[in-house]
Amino acid sequence: MKVAVIGATGYVGGRLVPELLASGHDVRCLARTPARLDGVEWRSKVDVAAADVLDESSVSAALEGIEAVYYLVHAMSQDGDFAESDRIGAENTRVAAEKAGVSRIVYLGGLGEDDPGELSHHLASRHEVGRVLAAGPVKVTELRAAVIIGSGSASFEMLRHLAEVLPAMICPRWVTMTKCQPIAIADVLRYLVAVIEIPEAAGQILEVGGPDVLTYRDMMDRYAAAAGLRRRLIIPVPILTPRLSSHWVNLVTPLPYVLARPLVDSLINDVVVRPDRDIGRLVDHTPYTLDQAIERALAVVGDLQLKTSWMDSARTTGAAVPMKQDPEWAGGTIYEAIQEVTSTATPEALFSTVTGIGGERGWYAANVLWTLRGLLDKLIGGVGMRRGRRHPDELRVGDALDFFRVDAYEEPTLLRLRAEMKVPGGAWLEWRIIDDGSGGTRLRQRARFHPRGVAGRAYWWVLLPIHKVIWKQLAERLAHTAEQAS
């Protein structure tokens, strides 16, 4: 079939595409920023179209000639009203699919009771998206899953860090009471691929889950056993609200508050597969147990084979923030600080050093201050530094890198990072490697800041003396490190 994947840059979508290709389908990936797919290993095997689900006309154009659509978009990690964004995106996709003559939409939602009044805001929104997609003439197959266990998934990372960081913890009472039916990412992908080839799946809500039904405390115990940790001491108390629990998750895991809050809210609902909706009626497949799923996820993380991650879902850039491709005269106040150093290293060696920055390797200059800035960011609900990077040496557009995201990557001349920490404005850090033609290489480092209001301007000028010292040391040490490696 000719299949479109909306959300191919996300955690599930990035793993689904190669599975669809392996099954013989022609795949077109729809992405707001097509360049984010340039570095994936299957890029040459797919069509890529620029489309945004908030712009119906772009989706309609991208779906021309498509037979089936996978809808894997979720605005949960974005600031603002994610439910409203998801509703609009679903409506636009439904209309576009009808115009393009699409025969099937496959949507991955969340488990939970049908009554919206009984669900968290997050799960209620997931169910609403399914209803909106199904309100048109195109048949929809809605798969509903609970916690997805896989290397890099938000749910797995939250479970992993809670179990690894804290040998003892005070938790809300629902941790020992609410029932959950987790499922391995490999099983989710198997079911997603299977349903478009099953006519009986059209127009149905199918629920997917692994063989284990347990509490979140049980899941933490299972993780600790698989990871070789001592059994965690968990003390349930009635006073911790989901809001307080979300702040706690934000502090001890890589997940920012904006993502932790809806995930924690959802854990207060029982999410168990209903027998009358069990996908096992249509797909003959034995899913992994929780222990097997955890072991598989840990093996992938240890082998540095992380193909996609929850971090791949980038925040939306505000409309008022200038994009880096804008001309210098585009308007608005822009502050910048430039450092330029000369190195005897080759352009390739210098670029390799620059692109290896962050994560476990650190930031070469004032690492303590970078770490402190990350901690402060976590305290106010930001992403912090703990999420690190997908791979210690490889980068591609859209990758998360500590509290930055890769905005541009042009080997071996350009790396530009966009800040995702909480700042009163937009911030970028850029390196250009220039071959001067006489055996030397110049490293041009530029920090740019677009302030928002008085607070933004004060932020720049108050911190500029400290920043200039750090940035100068950073450029010099990058050049020195590259020279030693040459």
C-alpha positions as CSV (number, residue, x, y, z in Angstrom):
1,M,0.0,0.0,0.0
2,K,0.9,3.7,-0.3
3,V,1.1,4.7,3.3
4,A,1.7,8.1,4.9
5,V,3.1,8.4,8.4
6,I,2.2,11.7,10.2
7,G,4.6,12.0,13.1
8,A,7.6,10.2,11.6
9,T,10.0,12.3,13.6
10,G,8.5,11.1,16.9
11,Y,9.3,8.2,19.1
12,V,6.8,5.6,17.7
13,G,6.7,7.0,14.1
14,G,10.5,6.9,13.7
15,R,10.4,3.2,14.6
16,L,7.3,2.4,12.6
17,V,8.6,3.6,9.2
18,P,11.3,0.9,8.8
19,E,8.8,-1.8,9.9
20,L,6.4,-0.6,7.2
21,L,9.2,-0.7,4.6
22,A,10.2,-4.2,5.7
23,S,6.5,-5.2,5.0
24,G,6.7,-3.9,1.5
25,H,4.8,-0.7,1.8
26,D,5.6,2.5,-0.1
27,V,6.0,5.1,2.7
28,R,5.7,8.9,2.7
29,C,6.6,10.8,5.8
30,L,4.9,14.0,6.7
31,A,6.9,16.4,8.9
32,R,6.8,20.1,9.8
33,T,10.6,20.1,9.4
34,P,11.7,17.6,6.8
35,A,15.4,18.2,7.5
36,R,14.9,16.4,10.8
37,L,14.7,13.2,8.8
38,D,17.9,13.8,6.8
39,G,20.1,11.7,9.2
40,V,17.9,8.6,9.6
41,E,19.2,5.4,8.0
42,W,16.0,4.8,5.9
43,R,15.8,8.4,4.5
44,S,16.6,7.3,0.9
45,K,13.8,4.7,0.9
46,V,10.9,7.0,1.6
47,D,9.2,10.2,0.3
48,V,9.2,13.1,2.6
49,A,6.6,15.9,2.4
50,A,6.5,19.2,4.4
51,A,3.2,19.3,6.2
52,D,1.8,20.6,9.5
53,V,-1.4,19.2,10.9
54,L,-2.4,22.7,12.1
55,D,-2.4,23.7,8.4
56,E,-5.1,21.6,6.6
57,S,-4.0,22.6,3.1
58,S,-0.4,21.4,3.6
59,V,-1.7,18.0,4.8
60,S,-4.2,17.7,1.9
61,A,-1.3,18.3,-0.6
62,A,0.9,15.8,1.1
63,L,-1.7,13.0,1.2
64,E,-2.3,13.0,-2.6
65,G,-2.2,9.4,-3.8
66,I,-2.0,7.9,-0.3
67,E,-4.2,4.9,0.6
68,A,-3.7,4.6,4.4
69,V,-2.5,7.1,7.0
70,Y,-0.9,6.6,10.4
71,Y,-1.7,9.4,12.7
72,L,0.9,9.5,15.5
73,V,0.9,13.2,16.4
74,H,0.7,14.3,20.0
75,A,1.1,17.9,21.3
76,M,1.5,16.8,25.0
77,S,5.1,17.9,25.2
78,Q,4.4,21.4,23.9
79,D,3.5,24.5,26.0
80,G,0.0,25.7,26.0
81,D,-3.3,23.9,25.5
82,F,-2.2,20.5,24.0
83,A,-5.8,19.2,23.9
84,E,-6.9,22.1,21.6
85,S,-3.9,21.6,19.3
86,D,-4.5,17.9,19.1
87,R,-8.2,18.5,18.3
88,I,-7.4,20.9,15.5
89,G,-4.7,18.6,14.1
90,A,-7.2,15.7,14.1
91,E,-9.9,17.7,12.4
92,N,-7.5,18.9,9.7
93,T,-6.2,15.4,9.1
94,R,-9.7,14.0,8.8
95,V,-10.7,16.6,6.2
96,A,-7.5,16.2,4.3
97,A,-7.8,12.4,4.3
98,E,-11.3,12.6,2.9
99,K,-10.2,15.0,0.1
100,A,-7.3,12.7,-0.8
101,G,-9.5,9.6,-1.0
102,V,-7.7,7.8,1.8
103,S,-9.3,4.5,2.7
104,R,-8.0,4.1,6.2
105,I,-6.6,6.0,9.2
106,V,-4.7,4.2,11.9
107,Y,-4.4,6.1,15.2
108,L,-2.5,5.2,18.3
109,G,-4.3,6.5,21.4
110,G,-4.5,5.6,25.1
111,L,-6.3,3.0,27.2
112,G,-9.0,4.0,29.7
113,E,-12.7,4.1,30.2
114,D,-14.9,5.7,27.5
115,D,-16.5,8.2,29.9
116,P,-14.3,11.4,29.6
117,G,-15.4,12.4,33.1
118,E,-13.6,9.4,34.5
119,L,-10.3,10.2,32.7
120,S,-7.3,12.4,33.2
121,H,-7.0,15.5,30.9
122,H,-4.4,13.6,28.9
123,L,-6.3,10.4,28.3
124,A,-9.6,12.3,27.7
125,S,-7.7,14.2,24.9
126,R,-6.4,11.0,23.5
127,H,-9.9,9.6,23.2
128,E,-11.2,12.9,21.8
129,V,-8.7,12.7,19.0
130,G,-9.9,9.3,18.1
131,R,-13.5,10.5,18.0
132,V,-12.6,13.5,15.8
133,L,-10.7,11.4,13.3
134,A,-13.6,8.9,13.1
135,A,-16.3,11.6,12.6
136,G,-15.7,11.6,8.8
137,P,-16.3,9.0,6.1
138,V,-12.7,7.6,6.3
139,K,-12.6,4.4,8.4
140,V,-10.4,4.7,11.5
141,T,-8.7,1.9,13.4
142,E,-7.9,3.2,16.8
143,L,-5.3,1.3,18.8
144,R,-5.2,2.1,22.5
145,A,-2.2,1.3,24.6
146,A,-1.1,2.1,28.2
147,V,2.5,2.4,29.2
148,I,4.9,1.7,26.3
149,I,8.1,0.0,27.4
150,G,11.0,0.7,25.1
151,S,14.4,2.3,25.0
152,G,13.8,6.1,24.8
153,S,10.1,6.1,25.5
154,A,8.9,8.8,28.0
155,S,7.1,6.2,30.1
156,F,10.2,3.9,30.3
157,E,12.6,6.8,31.0
158,M,10.3,8.0,33.9
159,L,10.2,4.4,35.3
160,R,14.0,3.9,34.8
161,H,15.0,7.1,36.5
162,L,12.6,6.8,39.4
163,A,13.9,3.3,40.1
164,E,17.6,4.1,39.6
165,V,17.9,7.5,41.2
166,L,15.9,6.9,44.4
167,P,16.5,3.8,46.6
168,A,13.6,5.0,48.8
169,M,10.7,7.3,47.9
170,I,7.5,8.7,49.2
171,C,4.8,8.2,46.6
172,P,1.1,9.0,46.2
173,R,-1.2,6.1,47.2
174,W,-2.3,5.4,43.6
175,V,1.2,4.0,42.9
176,T,0.2,0.8,44.9
177,M,-3.5,0.7,43.7
178,T,-4.0,1.7,40.1
179,K,-3.8,-1.1,37.6
180,C,-1.8,-0.9,34.4
181,Q,-1.1,-3.2,31.4
182,P,2.2,-2.2,29.9
183,I,3.3,-3.2,26.4
184,A,6.7,-3.4,24.7
185,I,7.3,-1.0,21.8
186,A,8.1,-4.0,19.5
187,D,4.6,-5.3,20.1
188,V,3.0,-1.9,19.4
189,L,4.8,-1.8,16.1
190,R,3.8,-5.3,15.2
191,Y,0.1,-4.5,15.8
192,L,0.3,-1.1,13.9
193,V,1.7,-2.8,10.8
194,A,-0.8,-5.7,11.0
195,V,-4.0,-3.8,11.2
196,I,-3.9,-2.0,7.8
197,E,-3.9,-5.4,6.2
198,I,-7.0,-6.6,8.1
199,P,-10.3,-5.4,6.7
200,E,-12.2,-6.3,9.9
201,A,-10.0,-3.8,11.8
202,A,-11.5,-0.8,9.9
203,G,-13.9,1.3,12.1
204,Q,-12.9,-0.5,15.3
205,I,-11.3,0.5,18.6
206,L,-8.7,-2.2,19.5
207,E,-6.9,-2.3,22.8
208,V,-3.3,-3.6,23.1
209,G,-1.3,-4.7,26.1
210,G,1.2,-7.2,27.3
211,P,0.4,-10.3,29.4
212,D,1.1,-8.5,32.8
213,V,-1.5,-6.4,34.7
214,L,0.2,-4.8,37.7
215,T,0.6,-1.5,39.7
216,Y,3.2,1.1,39.1
217,R,5.0,0.0,42.3
218,D,5.1,-3.6,40.8
219,M,6.6,-2.1,37.6
220,M,9.4,-0.3,39.6
221,D,10.1,-3.5,41.5
222,R,10.4,-5.4,38.2
223,Y,12.7,-2.7,36.7
224,A,14.9,-2.8,39.8
225,A,15.2,-6.6,39.5
226,A,16.1,-6.5,35.8
227,A,18.6,-3.7,36.4
228,G,20.3,-5.5,39.2
229,L,19.2,-3.0,41.9
230,R,18.0,-3.6,45.4
231,R,14.2,-3.6,45.9
232,R,13.1,0.0,46.3
233,L,11.5,1.2,49.5
234,I,8.2,2.8,48.6
235,I,6.1,4.5,51.2
236,P,2.6,5.4,49.9
237,V,0.9,8.5,51.4
238,P,-2.4,10.2,50.6
239,I,-1.2,13.8,50.6
240,L,0.8,13.8,47.3
241,T,-1.4,15.3,44.6
242,P,-0.6,14.6,40.9
243,R,0.6,18.2,40.6
244,L,3.1,17.7,43.4
245,S,4.1,14.3,42.1
246,S,4.7,15.9,38.6
247,H,7.2,18.4,40.1
248,W,8.9,15.5,41.9
249,V,9.2,13.5,38.6
250,N,10.5,16.7,36.9
251,L,13.3,16.9,39.5
252,V,14.5,13.4,39.5
253,T,14.0,12.3,35.9
254,P,14.9,13.9,32.5
255,L,11.3,14.6,31.8
256,P,10.3,18.3,31.9
257,Y,7.2,19.3,34.0
258,V,5.2,20.0,30.8
259,L,5.6,16.3,29.9
260,A,5.6,14.8,33.4
261,R,2.3,16.4,34.4
262,P,0.0,14.7,31.9
263,L,1.9,11.3,32.3
264,V,1.5,11.4,36.0
265,D,-2.1,12.5,35.8
266,S,-2.8,9.5,33.6
267,L,-1.4,7.1,36.2
268,I,-4.4,7.7,38.4
269,N,-6.6,5.8,35.9
270,D,-6.8,2.0,35.6
271,V,-5.6,1.3,32.0
272,V,-6.3,-2.4,31.3
273,V,-7.4,-4.1,28.1
274,R,-11.1,-4.9,27.8
275,P,-11.7,-8.5,26.6
276,D,-14.3,-7.3,24.0
277,R,-11.7,-5.0,22.4
278,D,-8.6,-7.1,22.7
279,I,-6.6,-7.0,19.5
280,G,-5.8,-10.7,20.0
281,R,-9.2,-11.4,18.3
282,L,-7.8,-10.2,15.0
283,V,-4.0,-10.5,15.3
284,D,-2.3,-13.8,16.3
285,H,0.7,-12.6,18.2
286,T,2.1,-13.3,21.7
287,P,3.5,-10.0,23.2
288,Y,6.5,-9.8,25.4
289,T,6.2,-9.9,29.2
290,L,7.2,-6.8,31.2
291,D,10.4,-8.4,32.3
292,Q,11.3,-9.2,28.7
293,A,10.4,-5.7,27.5
294,I,12.6,-4.1,30.2
295,E,15.5,-6.4,29.4
296,R,15.2,-5.5,25.7
297,A,15.1,-1.8,26.4
298,L,18.1,-1.9,28.7
299,A,20.1,-3.9,26.2
300,V,19.4,-1.2,23.5
301,V,20.3,1.6,25.8
302,G,23.6,-0.1,26.8
303,D,24.5,-0.7,23.2
304,L,23.9,2.9,22.2
305,Q,21.5,1.8,19.5
306,L,18.8,4.4,20.5
307,K,17.0,5.1,17.2
308,T,14.2,7.3,18.5
309,S,13.4,8.9,21.9
310,W,10.7,11.0,23.6
311,M,13.3,13.8,23.2
312,D,12.6,13.8,19.5
313,S,9.4,15.6,20.1
314,A,10.5,19.2,19.9
315,R,8.8,22.1,21.5
316,T,7.0,24.6,19.3
317,T,8.9,27.7,18.6
318,G,6.9,30.8,19.3
319,A,5.7,32.7,16.2
320,A,7.3,35.9,17.5
321,V,10.8,34.4,17.7
322,P,12.9,34.9,14.6
323,M,14.0,31.8,12.9
324,K,17.7,31.5,12.0
325,Q,17.1,31.5,8.3
326,D,15.5,35.0,8.6
327,P,17.6,37.8,7.2
328,E,19.4,40.1,9.6
329,W,16.9,42.9,8.9
330,A,13.8,40.7,9.7
331,G,13.0,42.9,12.7
332,G,13.2,42.6,16.5
333,T,16.1,43.1,18.8
334,I,18.9,40.5,18.5
335,Y,21.9,40.4,20.8
336,E,25.0,38.4,19.9
337,A,28.4,37.6,21.2
338,I,31.1,36.2,18.8
339,Q,34.3,34.4,19.6
340,E,36.7,33.4,16.9
341,V,39.8,31.2,17.4
342,T,42.4,29.7,15.0
343,S,43.4,26.0,15.2
344,T,45.9,23.8,13.5
345,A,43.4,20.9,13.5
346,T,41.7,19.9,10.3
347,P,38.2,21.1,9.6
348,E,37.0,17.5,10.1
349,A,38.7,17.1,13.4
350,L,37.4,20.4,14.7
351,F,33.9,19.6,13.5
352,S,34.0,16.2,15.2
353,T,35.0,17.8,18.5
354,V,32.3,20.5,18.3
355,T,29.6,17.9,17.5
356,G,30.7,15.7,20.4
357,I,29.8,18.4,22.9
358,G,27.4,17.8,25.8
359,G,26.0,14.6,27.3
360,E,28.5,12.5,29.2
361,R,31.4,14.4,27.6
362,G,30.4,17.7,29.1
363,W,30.9,21.3,27.9
364,Y,34.7,21.7,28.1
365,A,34.5,25.0,30.1
366,A,32.8,25.7,33.4
367,N,31.0,22.3,33.6
368,V,29.9,23.1,37.1
369,L,28.1,26.2,36.0
370,W,26.4,24.4,33.1
371,T,25.2,21.7,35.6
372,L,23.9,24.4,38.0
373,R,22.1,26.1,35.1
374,G,20.5,22.8,34.3
375,L,19.4,22.2,37.9
376,L,17.9,25.7,38.1
377,D,16.0,25.0,34.9
378,K,14.6,21.8,36.3
379,L,13.5,23.6,39.5
380,I,11.3,25.9,37.4
381,G,9.9,23.1,35.3
382,G,12.3,23.2,32.4
383,V,14.1,20.3,30.6
384,G,17.3,20.6,32.5
385,M,20.6,18.9,31.5
386,R,19.7,15.4,32.5
387,R,18.3,14.2,29.2
388,G,21.8,14.3,27.6
389,R,22.0,13.3,24.0
390,R,20.9,10.3,21.8
391,H,24.4,9.2,20.9
392,P,27.8,10.4,22.2
393,D,29.2,11.1,18.8
394,E,26.3,11.2,16.2
395,L,24.0,14.1,15.7
396,R,21.2,15.0,13.4
397,V,18.7,17.9,13.0
398,G,16.1,17.7,15.7
399,D,18.2,15.8,18.2
400,A,18.0,16.9,21.8
401,L,21.4,17.8,23.4
402,D,21.1,18.6,27.1
403,F,18.9,21.7,27.2
404,F,19.5,22.5,23.5
405,R,18.1,21.0,20.3
406,V,20.0,20.7,17.0
407,D,18.7,23.4,14.8
408,A,21.1,23.0,11.9
409,Y,23.8,20.4,11.0
410,E,26.0,20.7,7.9
411,E,29.0,18.5,8.1
412,P,31.8,19.6,8.4
413,T,31.0,23.3,8.5
414,L,28.0,24.2,10.7
415,L,26.4,23.2,14.0
416,R,23.6,25.3,15.5
417,L,21.8,24.6,18.7
418,R,18.5,26.2,19.8
419,A,18.0,26.6,23.6
420,E,15.1,24.8,25.2
421,M,15.8,25.9,28.8
422,K,13.5,28.4,30.2
423,V,14.7,31.8,29.2
424,P,12.9,35.1,28.6
425,G,13.4,34.9,24.8
426,G,14.9,32.8,22.1
427,A,18.6,31.7,22.3
428,W,20.9,29.9,19.9
429,L,24.6,28.8,20.0
430,E,26.3,28.3,16.7
431,W,29.7,27.1,15.5
432,R,31.1,27.5,12.0
433,I,34.3,25.8,10.9
434,I,36.2,27.8,8.2
435,D,39.1,26.5,6.2
436,D,41.3,29.5,5.7
437,G,43.1,27.9,2.7
438,S,46.6,28.1,4.2
439,G,46.6,25.0,6.4
440,G,44.7,26.6,9.3
441,T,41.2,26.3,10.5
442,R,39.0,29.0,12.1
443,L,36.3,28.3,14.6
444,R,33.6,31.0,14.7
445,Q,31.3,30.6,17.7
446,R,28.3,32.8,17.9
447,A,25.7,33.1,20.7
448,R,22.5,34.9,19.7
449,F,19.6,36.0,21.8
450,H,16.2,37.4,20.9
451,P,14.9,39.0,24.2
452,R,11.3,39.0,25.2
453,G,10.3,42.1,27.0
454,V,12.2,43.9,29.7
455,A,13.0,40.6,31.5
456,G,14.8,39.3,28.3
457,R,16.9,42.4,28.0
458,A,17.9,42.3,31.7
459,Y,18.7,38.6,31.4
460,W,21.2,39.2,28.6
461,W,23.0,42.2,30.1
462,V,23.2,40.9,33.7
463,L,24.6,37.5,32.6
464,L,26.8,38.8,29.7
465,P,30.0,39.2,31.7
466,I,29.8,35.6,32.9
467,H,28.7,34.3,29.6
468,K,31.5,36.0,27.7
469,V,34.1,34.4,30.0
470,I,32.5,30.9,29.6
471,W,32.0,31.3,25.8
472,K,35.6,32.4,25.3
473,Q,36.9,29.4,27.2
474,L,34.6,27.1,25.4
475,A,35.8,28.2,21.9
476,E,39.5,28.0,23.0
477,R,39.1,24.5,24.6
478,L,37.2,23.1,21.6
479,A,40.1,24.2,19.3
480,H,42.7,22.8,21.7
481,T,40.9,19.5,22.1
482,A,40.6,19.1,18.3
483,E,44.3,19.8,17.9
484,Q,45.2,17.1,20.4
485,A,42.9,14.6,18.6
486,S,44.4,15.4,15.2
